[in-house]
Amino acid sequence: MNVDLLLRRRLVALALGAWLLVAIAPASMAEQEVFGWVEKATLEPWGVEVKAKLDSGALTSSLDARDIERFEKEGEEWVRFRLELLDEASGETFSETLERPLYRDIRVRGAGGRDERLVVLMNVCMGSTIYEEQVGLRNREEMHYPLLLGRRTIGHLGLLDVTRTFLNGPDCDEDTEVMRYDSDDEDGEEDGDERE
């Protein structure tokens, strides 16, 4: 077989493959939900509605928490913290002290230096799904958004349109199935999340 014929066959195969990618990709993308860079989410099981910033520059999500303390309970490490959040739906302040098992701790490198954070699993309703997600606890009182959703969460949601906001309101109830967290622990230092 001559070289020209072989080269033409490869080019045809490549062109056909590229055409299939272009034809199939938009169809699969159309099936995914699209979220804006700011959305409303609810923290479950309380149904507290908060503004959430979807930040692809951060790996782990972050939640505004106060009075954070690590303690031991039945031989395990736990975290006690207080939520004090403005419920966007009712306009009232939601205040609750929670205790959660410590999932892990992380070191975050940001513009303000390095910071150590305790991470717990929390249920967050985005669109019509409740996601069990890793959430780093930190005082975000000075930030615009009490909940920052990082790449781990964004990867579960679908597509992110950074030019739009509030595309999907939270629509979960007590019968909504929880998408459990699929462990993909990464040790080491993470990107910061302080760019607001």
N, CA and C atoms as a LAMMPS dump frame, in Angstrom:
ITEM: TIMESTEP
0
ITEM: NUMBER OF ATOMS
588
ITEM: BOX BOUNDS ff ff ff
-5.0000000000000000e+02 5.0000000000000000e+02
-5.0000000000000000e+02 5.0000000000000000e+02
-5.0000000000000000e+02 5.0000000000000000e+02
ITEM: ATOMS id mol type element x y z
1 1 1 N 0.858 -1.175 0
2 1 2 C 0 0 0
3 1 3 C 0.901 1.235 0
4 2 1 N 0.577 2.203 -0.852
5 2 2 C 1.471 3.357 -0.893
6 2 3 C 1.178 4.316 0.255
7 3 1 N 2.137 5.164 0.51
8 3 2 C 2.085 6.073 1.654
9 3 3 C 0.95 7.083 1.513
10 4 1 N 0.707 7.571 0.301
11 4 2 C -0.366 8.555 0.091
12 4 3 C -1.742 7.982 0.43
13 5 1 N -2.001 6.767 0.018
14 5 2 C -3.284 6.136 0.308
15 5 3 C -3.461 5.926 1.814
16 6 1 N -2.412 5.479 2.468
17 6 2 C -2.449 5.272 3.922
18 6 3 C -2.69 6.598 4.649
19 7 1 N -2.022 7.637 4.201
20 7 2 C -2.191 8.958 4.806
21 7 3 C -3.613 9.476 4.606
22 8 1 N -4.182 9.294 3.402
23 8 2 C -5.554 9.723 3.146
24 8 3 C -6.556 8.972 4.024
25 9 1 N -6.36 7.678 4.19
26 9 2 C -7.258 6.886 5.049
27 9 3 C -7.198 7.371 6.498
28 10 1 N -6.008 7.674 6.965
29 10 2 C -5.864 8.188 8.342
30 10 3 C -6.544 9.546 8.488
31 11 1 N -6.386 10.398 7.488
32 11 2 C -7.031 11.717 7.539
33 11 3 C -8.549 11.592 7.529
34 12 1 N -9.087 10.69 6.715
35 12 2 C -10.53 10.46 6.679
36 12 3 C -11.009 9.939 8.029
37 13 1 N -10.277 9.002 8.609
38 13 2 C -10.648 8.456 9.921
39 13 3 C -10.605 9.541 10.988
40 14 1 N -9.585 10.389 10.929
41 14 2 C -9.462 11.484 11.882
42 14 3 C -10.611 12.474 11.723
43 15 1 N -10.932 12.825 10.483
44 15 2 C -12.027 13.757 10.226
45 15 3 C -13.359 13.187 10.695
46 16 1 N -13.56 11.886 10.442
47 16 2 C -14.795 11.235 10.891
48 16 3 C -14.876 11.23 12.415
49 17 1 N -13.77 10.951 13.072
50 17 2 C -13.732 10.962 14.533
51 17 3 C -14.024 12.341 15.092
52 18 1 N -13.439 13.379 14.49
53 18 2 C -13.686 14.756 14.926
54 18 3 C -15.147 15.137 14.725
55 19 1 N -15.719 14.743 13.586
56 19 2 C -17.121 15.043 13.325
57 19 3 C -18.024 14.374 14.36
58 20 1 N -17.726 13.113 14.702
59 20 2 C -18.517 12.408 15.716
60 20 3 C -18.427 13.102 17.067
61 21 1 N -17.236 13.554 17.431
62 21 2 C -17.076 14.276 18.693
63 21 3 C -17.929 15.531 18.712
64 22 1 N -17.898 16.296 17.625
65 22 2 C -18.681 17.531 17.544
66 22 3 C -20.171 17.218 17.575
67 23 1 N -20.588 16.153 16.919
68 23 2 C -22.011 15.806 16.864
69 23 3 C -22.52 15.265 18.183
70 24 1 N -21.704 14.503 18.885
71 24 2 C -22.147 13.857 20.125
72 24 3 C -22.002 14.766 21.339
73 25 1 N -20.931 15.54 21.438
74 25 2 C -20.651 16.355 22.622
75 25 3 C -21.79 17.313 22.953
76 26 1 N -22.325 18.108 22.01
77 26 2 C -23.412 19.011 22.377
78 26 3 C -24.646 18.272 22.899
79 27 1 N -24.935 17.092 22.374
80 27 2 C -26.095 16.337 22.851
81 27 3 C -25.91 15.935 24.3
82 28 1 N -24.733 15.446 24.664
83 28 2 C -24.515 15.041 26.054
84 28 3 C -24.437 16.265 26.957
85 29 1 N -23.901 17.386 26.446
86 29 2 C -23.844 18.6 27.247
87 29 3 C -25.241 19.164 27.465
88 30 1 N -26.127 19.024 26.489
89 30 2 C -27.484 19.547 26.61
90 30 3 C -28.262 18.835 27.704
91 31 1 N -27.891 17.602 28.007
92 31 2 C -28.584 16.837 29.041
93 31 3 C -28.186 17.261 30.449
94 32 1 N -27.036 17.92 30.598
95 32 2 C -26.567 18.326 31.913
96 32 3 C -27.191 19.662 32.315
97 33 1 N -27.425 19.794 33.63
98 33 2 C -27.918 21.078 34.124
99 33 3 C -26.803 22.101 34.029
100 34 1 N -27.175 23.356 33.843
101 34 2 C -26.212 24.446 33.795
102 34 3 C -26.457 25.318 35.02
103 35 1 N -25.382 25.635 35.727
104 35 2 C -25.448 26.469 36.918
105 35 3 C -24.668 27.749 36.678
106 36 1 N -25.136 28.846 37.263
107 36 2 C -24.426 30.118 37.178
108 36 3 C -23.334 30.193 38.225
109 37 1 N -22.515 31.235 38.172
110 37 2 C -21.411 31.353 39.122
111 37 3 C -21.894 31.735 40.525
112 38 1 N -23.144 32.182 40.64
113 38 2 C -23.792 32.365 41.944
114 38 3 C -25.164 31.716 41.837
115 39 1 N -25.476 30.885 42.81
116 39 2 C -26.767 30.196 42.855
117 39 3 C -27.301 30.243 44.28
118 40 1 N -28.581 29.967 44.425
119 40 2 C -29.142 29.771 45.76
120 40 3 C -29.113 28.275 46.04
121 41 1 N -28.741 27.94 47.26
122 41 2 C -28.664 26.549 47.705
123 41 3 C -29.31 26.474 49.077
124 42 1 N -29.685 25.277 49.488
125 42 2 C -30.164 25.112 50.86
126 42 3 C -29.274 24.124 51.589
127 43 1 N -29.081 24.394 52.869
128 43 2 C -28.373 23.459 53.739
129 43 3 C -29.422 22.554 54.35
130 44 1 N -29.202 21.272 54.205
131 44 2 C -30.178 20.297 54.675
132 44 3 C -29.693 19.613 55.938
133 45 1 N -30.592 19.262 56.834
134 45 2 C -32.033 19.089 56.669
135 45 3 C -32.859 20.313 57.044
136 46 1 N -32.231 21.459 57.296
137 46 2 C -32.951 22.633 57.791
138 46 3 C -33.648 23.408 56.695
139 47 1 N -33.22 23.277 55.445
140 47 2 C -33.809 24.038 54.354
141 47 3 C -33.427 25.51 54.379
142 48 1 N -32.313 25.847 55.012
143 48 2 C -31.86 27.232 55.085
144 48 3 C -31.286 27.622 53.727
145 49 1 N -31.868 28.665 53.124
146 49 2 C -31.446 29.083 51.793
147 49 3 C -30.359 30.143 51.891
148 50 1 N -29.226 29.876 51.217
149 50 2 C -28.102 30.808 51.223
150 50 3 C -27.619 31.027 49.789
151 51 1 N -26.929 32.148 49.59
152 51 2 C -26.28 32.382 48.301
153 51 3 C -24.968 31.6 48.292
154 52 1 N -24.723 30.901 47.191
155 52 2 C -23.512 30.102 47.053
156 52 3 C -22.735 30.572 45.838
157 53 1 N -21.457 30.803 46.029
158 53 2 C -20.576 31.158 44.914
159 53 3 C -19.911 29.883 44.422
160 54 1 N -20.012 29.596 43.131
161 54 2 C -19.353 28.436 42.539
162 54 3 C -17.993 28.907 42.041
163 55 1 N -16.934 28.434 42.68
164 55 2 C -15.578 28.926 42.443
165 55 3 C -14.681 27.795 41.97
166 56 1 N -14.391 27.771 40.681
167 56 2 C -13.546 26.71 40.133
168 56 3 C -12.088 26.866 40.554
169 57 1 N -11.738 27.975 41.184
170 57 2 C -10.373 28.176 41.673
171 57 3 C -10.111 27.515 43.01
172 58 1 N -11.168 27.082 43.689
173 58 2 C -11.021 26.409 44.983
174 58 3 C -11.34 24.934 44.802
175 59 1 N -10.619 24.08 45.48
176 59 2 C -10.879 22.646 45.382
177 59 3 C -12.007 22.235 46.321
178 60 1 N -11.894 22.593 47.582
179 60 2 C -12.866 22.195 48.598
180 60 3 C -13.829 23.34 48.882
181 61 1 N -15.08 23.021 49.109
182 61 2 C -16.09 24.025 49.441
183 61 3 C -15.817 24.605 50.817
184 62 1 N -16.403 25.763 51.091
185 62 2 C -16.179 26.457 52.348
186 62 3 C -17.507 27.028 52.847
187 63 1 N -17.743 26.923 54.153
188 63 2 C -18.989 27.393 54.756
189 63 3 C -18.683 28.329 55.91
190 64 1 N -19.469 29.401 56.017
191 64 2 C -19.328 30.353 57.116
192 64 3 C -19.712 29.668 58.418
193 65 1 N -18.739 29.528 59.315
194 65 2 C -18.972 28.894 60.614
195 65 3 C -18.24 29.69 61.683
196 66 1 N -18.805 29.727 62.874
197 66 2 C -18.221 30.48 63.992
198 66 3 C -17.94 29.527 65.152
199 67 1 N -17.108 29.97 66.061
200 67 2 C -16.798 29.214 67.288
201 67 3 C -16.426 27.763 66.969
202 68 1 N -15.522 27.591 66.04
203 68 2 C -15.124 26.261 65.577
204 68 3 C -14.181 25.633 66.591
205 69 1 N -14.522 24.428 67.032
206 69 2 C -13.624 23.732 67.957
207 69 3 C -13.61 22.234 67.68
208 70 1 N -12.429 21.67 67.775
209 70 2 C -12.228 20.236 67.602
210 70 3 C -12.349 19.597 68.982
211 71 1 N -13.008 18.433 69.052
212 71 2 C -13.11 17.729 70.318
213 71 3 C -13.191 16.228 70.059
214 72 1 N -13.062 15.457 71.112
215 72 2 C -13.112 14.005 70.973
216 72 3 C -14.439 13.488 71.505
217 73 1 N -15.039 12.552 70.76
218 73 2 C -16.308 11.962 71.154
219 73 3 C -16.221 10.466 70.859
220 74 1 N -16.314 9.663 71.913
221 74 2 C -16.244 8.209 71.802
222 74 3 C -15.02 7.749 71.012
223 75 1 N -13.874 8.38 71.294
224 75 2 C -12.616 7.997 70.666
225 75 3 C -12.419 8.524 69.254
226 76 1 N -13.357 9.3 68.727
227 76 2 C -13.264 9.857 67.369
228 76 3 C -13.096 11.375 67.46
229 77 1 N -12.498 11.965 66.424
230 77 2 C -12.379 13.417 66.361
231 77 3 C -13.65 14.013 65.755
232 78 1 N -14.186 15.013 66.43
233 78 2 C -15.394 15.701 65.987
234 78 3 C -15.124 17.198 65.939
235 79 1 N -16.074 17.929 65.338
236 79 2 C -16.005 19.382 65.266
237 79 3 C -17.337 19.955 65.719
238 80 1 N -17.25 20.954 66.591
239 80 2 C -18.441 21.698 67.021
240 80 3 C -18.307 23.103 66.423
241 81 1 N -19.391 23.608 65.843
242 81 2 C -19.352 24.936 65.244
243 81 3 C -20.752 25.519 65.242
244 82 1 N -20.811 26.835 65.075
245 82 2 C -22.096 27.524 65.063
246 82 3 C -22.322 28.13 63.69
247 83 1 N -23.514 27.877 63.164
248 83 2 C -23.937 28.521 61.923
249 83 3 C -24.783 29.731 62.301
250 84 1 N -24.522 30.818 61.659
251 84 2 C -25.354 32.014 61.82
252 84 3 C -25.514 32.603 60.428
253 85 1 N -26.593 32.199 59.769
254 85 2 C -26.777 32.505 58.356
255 85 3 C -28.09 33.238 58.12
256 86 1 N -28.071 34.188 57.199
257 86 2 C -29.298 34.843 56.774
258 86 3 C -30.008 33.907 55.812
259 87 1 N -31.224 33.504 56.158
260 87 2 C -32.031 32.657 55.281
261 87 3 C -32.61 33.555 54.204
262 88 1 N -32.138 33.377 52.966
263 88 2 C -32.557 34.225 51.852
264 88 3 C -34.056 34.112 51.576
265 89 1 N -34.651 32.965 51.86
266 89 2 C -36.075 32.759 51.584
267 89 3 C -36.962 33.508 52.579
268 90 1 N -36.617 33.436 53.868
269 90 2 C -37.47 34.037 54.89
270 90 3 C -36.977 35.404 55.365
271 91 1 N -35.702 35.722 55.132
272 91 2 C -35.136 36.974 55.627
273 91 3 C -34.742 36.907 57.091
274 92 1 N -34.934 35.755 57.724
275 92 2 C -34.602 35.586 59.139
276 92 3 C -33.209 34.989 59.29
277 93 1 N -32.622 35.193 60.472
278 93 2 C -31.311 34.627 60.76
279 93 3 C -31.479 33.23 61.325
280 94 1 N -30.781 32.29 60.739
281 94 2 C -30.756 30.907 61.217
282 94 3 C -29.505 30.761 62.066
283 95 1 N -29.683 30.333 63.317
284 95 2 C -28.548 30.14 64.215
285 95 3 C -28.667 28.763 64.858
286 96 1 N -27.633 27.972 64.71
287 96 2 C -27.656 26.598 65.226
288 96 3 C -26.222 26.155 65.505
289 97 1 N -26.025 25.487 66.643
290 97 2 C -24.729 24.882 66.94
291 97 3 C -24.792 23.424 66.525
292 98 1 N -23.809 23.017 65.725
293 98 2 C -23.786 21.667 65.177
294 98 3 C -22.552 20.919 65.644
295 99 1 N -22.662 19.609 65.671
296 99 2 C -21.521 18.734 65.916
297 99 3 C -21.478 17.733 64.779
298 100 1 N -20.306 17.601 64.157
299 100 2 C -20.118 16.687 63.027
300 100 3 C -18.793 15.947 63.214
301 101 1 N -18.722 14.707 62.727
302 101 2 C -17.424 14.025 62.738
303 101 3 C -16.44 14.789 61.849
304 102 1 N -15.193 14.878 62.281
305 102 2 C -14.165 15.511 61.465
306 102 3 C -13.875 14.59 60.292
307 103 1 N -14.033 15.091 59.08
308 103 2 C -13.76 14.289 57.893
309 103 3 C -12.26 14.296 57.6
310 104 1 N -11.678 15.487 57.656
311 104 2 C -10.234 15.654 57.484
312 104 3 C -9.887 17.094 57.777
313 105 1 N -8.617 17.416 57.811
314 105 2 C -8.222 18.825 57.882
315 105 3 C -7.312 19.121 56.703
316 106 1 N -7.344 20.385 56.276
317 106 2 C -6.586 20.79 55.095
318 106 3 C -5.803 22.057 55.392
319 107 1 N -4.768 22.254 54.609
320 107 2 C -4.022 23.519 54.615
321 107 3 C -4.375 24.241 53.326
322 108 1 N -4.789 25.497 53.462
323 108 2 C -5.192 26.288 52.306
324 108 3 C -4.208 27.434 52.143
325 109 1 N -3.745 27.62 50.917
326 109 2 C -2.839 28.714 50.594
327 109 3 C -3.632 29.749 49.811
328 110 1 N -3.715 30.944 50.349
329 110 2 C -4.445 32.023 49.682
330 110 3 C -3.666 33.315 49.737
331 111 1 N -4.322 34.395 49.334
332 111 2 C -3.676 35.708 49.317
333 111 3 C -3.245 36.142 50.715
334 112 1 N -3.967 35.708 51.732
335 112 2 C -3.657 36.087 53.105
336 112 3 C -2.658 35.161 53.78
337 113 1 N -2.076 34.249 53.051
338 113 2 C -1.118 33.309 53.639
339 113 3 C -1.698 31.911 53.704
340 114 1 N -1.212 31.142 54.664
341 114 2 C -1.669 29.759 54.818
342 114 3 C -2.614 29.656 55.995
343 115 1 N -3.57 28.775 55.837
344 115 2 C -4.624 28.637 56.829
345 115 3 C -4.96 27.157 56.954
346 116 1 N -5.194 26.689 58.169
347 116 2 C -5.609 25.307 58.363
348 116 3 C -7.114 25.285 58.612
349 117 1 N -7.808 24.353 57.966
350 117 2 C -9.266 24.276 58.087
351 117 3 C -9.707 22.871 58.431
352 118 1 N -10.75 22.791 59.228
353 118 2 C -11.382 21.517 59.544
354 118 3 C -12.488 21.283 58.529
355 119 1 N -12.591 20.059 58.04
356 119 2 C -13.555 19.729 56.988
357 119 3 C -14.546 18.701 57.519
358 120 1 N -15.823 18.966 57.278
359 120 2 C -16.901 18.047 57.652
360 120 3 C -17.743 17.76 56.413
361 121 1 N -18.568 16.74 56.477
362 121 2 C -19.516 16.461 55.398
363 121 3 C -20.844 17.122 55.738
364 122 1 N -21.408 17.833 54.763
365 122 2 C -22.697 18.502 54.936
366 122 3 C -23.539 18.218 53.705
367 123 1 N -24.859 18.263 53.881
368 123 2 C -25.787 18.075 52.76
369 123 3 C -26.204 19.438 52.216
370 124 1 N -26.013 19.604 50.894
371 124 2 C -26.328 20.853 50.216
372 124 3 C -27.274 20.536 49.06
373 125 1 N -28.411 21.233 49.009
374 125 2 C -29.351 21.077 47.892
375 125 3 C -29.01 22.1 46.831
376 126 1 N -28.716 21.582 45.621
377 126 2 C -28.485 22.419 44.447
378 126 3 C -29.427 21.916 43.375
379 127 1 N -30.262 22.79 42.823
380 127 2 C -31.249 22.344 41.85
381 127 3 C -32.204 21.374 42.526
382 128 1 N -32.348 20.19 41.973
383 128 2 C -33.272 19.206 42.555
384 128 3 C -32.539 18.021 43.181
385 129 1 N -31.265 18.216 43.544
386 129 2 C -30.471 17.129 44.113
387 129 3 C -29.799 17.582 45.396
388 130 1 N -29.748 16.683 46.376
389 130 2 C -28.992 16.934 47.603
390 130 3 C -27.66 16.216 47.464
391 131 1 N -26.58 16.973 47.653
392 131 2 C -25.234 16.437 47.555
393 131 3 C -24.592 16.427 48.935
394 132 1 N -24.006 15.295 49.312
395 132 2 C -23.19 15.238 50.519
396 132 3 C -21.799 15.692 50.096
397 133 1 N -21.348 16.809 50.635
398 133 2 C -20.097 17.409 50.168
399 133 3 C -19.145 17.716 51.311
400 134 1 N -17.856 17.74 50.968
401 134 2 C -16.827 18.187 51.898
402 134 3 C -16.937 19.699 52.027
403 135 1 N -16.971 20.182 53.269
404 135 2 C -17.076 21.614 53.506
405 135 3 C -16.027 22.008 54.537
406 136 1 N -15.136 22.917 54.138
407 136 2 C -14.166 23.481 55.079
408 136 3 C -14.848 24.575 55.886
409 137 1 N -14.614 24.573 57.175
410 137 2 C -15.262 25.549 58.057
411 137 3 C -14.331 26.735 58.284
412 138 1 N -14.883 27.936 58.129
413 138 2 C -14.116 29.151 58.403
414 138 3 C -15.078 30.305 58.566
415 139 1 N -14.65 31.303 59.295
416 139 2 C -15.472 32.493 59.467
417 139 3 C -15.447 33.279 58.151
418 140 1 N -16.576 33.307 57.464
419 140 2 C -16.72 34.018 56.189
420 140 3 C -17.6 35.263 56.363
421 141 1 N -17.686 35.758 57.59
422 141 2 C -18.555 36.887 57.891
423 141 3 C -18.273 38.093 56.993
424 142 1 N -17.016 38.316 56.639
425 142 2 C -16.643 39.457 55.811
426 142 3 C -16.797 39.185 54.318
427 143 1 N -17.158 37.959 53.947
428 143 2 C -17.294 37.6 52.54
429 143 3 C -18.73 37.86 52.068
430 144 1 N -18.907 38.008 50.767
431 144 2 C -20.231 38.253 50.2
432 144 3 C -21.125 37.016 50.241
433 145 1 N -20.504 35.841 50.167
434 145 2 C -21.271 34.604 50.054
435 145 3 C -20.908 33.667 51.203
436 146 1 N -21.905 33.244 51.994
437 146 2 C -21.607 32.367 53.135
438 146 3 C -21.175 30.962 52.731
439 147 1 N -21.509 30.568 51.503
440 147 2 C -21.157 29.239 51.018
441 147 3 C -20.396 29.375 49.708
442 148 1 N -19.212 28.792 49.675
443 148 2 C -18.419 28.753 48.465
444 148 3 C -18.333 27.295 48.044
445 149 1 N -18.682 26.995 46.81
446 149 2 C -18.638 25.624 46.308
447 149 3 C -17.442 25.474 45.379
448 150 1 N -16.542 24.57 45.74
449 150 2 C -15.312 24.356 44.978
450 150 3 C -15.47 23.287 43.909
451 151 1 N -14.327 22.959 43.287
452 151 2 C -14.333 22.034 42.144
453 151 3 C -14.9 20.661 42.481
454 152 1 N -14.687 20.162 43.701
455 152 2 C -15.246 18.854 44.055
456 152 3 C -16.764 18.858 43.892
457 153 1 N -17.4 19.918 44.322
458 153 2 C -18.857 20.038 44.207
459 153 3 C -19.274 20.349 42.775
460 154 1 N -18.609 21.307 42.158
461 154 2 C -18.965 21.704 40.79
462 154 3 C -18.9 20.501 39.855
463 155 1 N -17.931 19.625 40.077
464 155 2 C -17.789 18.437 39.241
465 155 3 C -18.991 17.52 39.275
466 156 1 N -19.767 17.567 40.366
467 156 2 C -20.974 16.746 40.485
468 156 3 C -22.193 17.406 39.856
469 157 1 N -22.183 18.722 39.771
470 157 2 C -23.388 19.456 39.391
471 157 3 C -23.728 19.357 37.911
472 158 1 N -22.766 19.569 37.07
473 158 2 C -23.017 19.64 35.63
474 158 3 C -22.112 20.679 35.025
475 159 1 N -22.69 21.635 34.325
476 159 2 C -21.908 22.66 33.646
477 159 3 C -21.998 23.983 34.401
478 160 1 N -20.941 24.779 34.311
479 160 2 C -20.875 26.071 34.975
480 160 3 C -20.804 27.164 33.91
481 161 1 N -21.766 28.098 33.944
482 161 2 C -21.765 29.247 33.043
483 161 3 C -21.333 30.457 33.864
484 162 1 N -20.101 30.885 33.676
485 162 2 C -19.545 31.96 34.496
486 162 3 C -20.08 33.339 34.123
487 163 1 N -20.934 33.42 33.106
488 163 2 C -21.505 34.7 32.701
489 163 3 C -22.889 34.926 33.287
490 164 1 N -23.447 33.923 34
491 164 2 C -24.821 34.035 34.481
492 164 3 C -24.929 33.686 35.959
493 165 1 N -26.037 34.085 36.567
494 165 2 C -26.299 33.785 37.976
495 165 3 C -27.738 33.301 38.144
496 166 1 N -27.978 32.603 39.232
497 166 2 C -29.311 32.17 39.655
498 166 3 C -30.098 31.453 38.556
499 167 1 N -29.512 30.405 38.004
500 167 2 C -30.168 29.616 36.956
501 167 3 C -31.02 28.489 37.523
502 168 1 N -30.68 28 38.72
503 168 2 C -31.394 26.867 39.335
504 168 3 C -31.653 27.146 40.806
505 169 1 N -32.893 27.305 41.167
506 169 2 C -33.218 27.448 42.58
507 169 3 C -33.249 26.08 43.252
508 170 1 N -32.995 26.026 44.553
509 170 2 C -33.037 24.737 45.244
510 170 3 C -34.465 24.208 45.308
511 171 1 N -34.634 22.931 44.989
512 171 2 C -35.963 22.324 44.956
513 171 3 C -35.869 20.905 45.517
514 172 1 N -35.556 20.801 46.8
515 172 2 C -35.41 19.5 47.46
516 172 3 C -36.41 19.397 48.599
517 173 1 N -36.835 18.183 48.887
518 173 2 C -37.701 17.947 50.033
519 173 3 C -37.193 16.726 50.796
520 174 1 N -37.957 16.284 51.785
521 174 2 C -37.505 15.165 52.628
522 174 3 C -37.39 13.849 51.864
523 175 1 N -38.014 13.749 50.702
524 175 2 C -37.931 12.529 49.899
525 175 3 C -36.796 12.551 48.876
526 176 1 N -36.091 13.682 48.767
527 176 2 C -35.006 13.792 47.798
528 176 3 C -33.851 12.892 48.216
529 177 1 N -33.397 12.083 47.282
530 177 2 C -32.28 11.181 47.561
531 177 3 C -30.99 11.985 47.697
532 178 1 N -30.144 11.564 48.642
533 178 2 C -28.863 12.23 48.869
534 178 3 C -27.788 11.525 48.05
535 179 1 N -27.077 12.293 47.236
536 179 2 C -25.938 11.766 46.487
537 179 3 C -24.758 11.744 47.459
538 180 1 N -24.379 10.558 47.914
539 180 2 C -23.315 10.419 48.912
540 180 3 C -21.959 10.788 48.354
541 181 1 N -21.128 11.294 49.23
542 181 2 C -19.792 11.72 48.839
543 181 3 C -18.95 10.52 48.446
544 182 1 N -18.295 10.625 47.306
545 182 2 C -17.41 9.584 46.801
546 182 3 C -15.99 10.024 47.127
547 183 1 N -15.341 9.353 48.05
548 183 2 C -14.045 9.774 48.556
549 183 3 C -12.985 9.823 47.467
550 184 1 N -12.327 10.962 47.398
551 184 2 C -11.172 11.127 46.51
552 184 3 C -10.163 12.019 47.216
553 185 1 N -9.892 11.658 48.469
554 185 2 C -9.009 12.475 49.298
555 185 3 C -7.721 12.842 48.592
556 186 1 N -7.36 14.082 48.766
557 186 2 C -6.076 14.555 48.28
558 186 3 C -5.401 15.218 49.46
559 187 1 N -4.256 14.718 49.811
560 187 2 C -3.517 15.34 50.896
561 187 3 C -2.693 16.485 50.338
562 188 1 N -2.255 17.332 51.233
563 188 2 C -1.393 18.426 50.812
564 188 3 C -2.119 19.746 50.841
565 189 1 N -1.489 20.725 50.226
566 189 2 C -1.987 22.083 50.268
567 189 3 C -2.929 22.35 49.106
568 190 1 N -3.981 23.108 49.364
569 190 2 C -4.972 23.416 48.341
570 190 3 C -4.908 24.879 47.976
571 191 1 N -5.504 25.203 46.825
572 191 2 C -5.628 26.602 46.419
573 191 3 C -6.563 27.307 47.374
574 192 1 N -6.37 28.606 47.524
575 192 2 C -7.218 29.39 48.408
576 192 3 C -8.568 29.69 47.803
577 193 1 N -9.437 30.315 48.614
578 193 2 C -10.79 30.622 48.153
579 193 3 C -11.186 32.035 48.556
580 194 1 N -10.252 32.924 48.587
581 194 2 C -10.535 34.248 49.133
582 194 3 C -10.711 35.312 48.065
583 195 1 N -10.997 34.929 46.848
584 195 2 C -11.132 35.895 45.768
585 195 3 C -12.601 36.284 45.574
586 196 1 N -13.11 37.177 46.401
587 196 2 C -14.508 37.593 46.237
588 196 3 C -14.59 39.074 45.986
